Amino acid sequence: MSAFVVEVPARVDAFLRDETGLGRRQIARLCSEGRVTRDGRPLDKGAQLAPGEVVELAIATDQLGGR
């Protein structure tokens, strides 16, 4: 599992695209599978994030886009 701290307000899909290099479809699939969470609760791809929140992504680090 990887964790990312939000620095500026953003939607989950845009935030994870910028942080991980994953594509929008892959992020949407991970969200629908419940593998993207905040405080242990699954997030929808369009959920709004606030600075200071931590987003957890349940994916092997070798599957990240390399950013």
Secondary structure, DSSP 4 states (H G I P E B T S, - for coil): -EEEE--S-EEHHHHHHHHH---HHHHHHHHHTT-EEETTEE--TT-EE-TT-EEEE-S-GGGS---
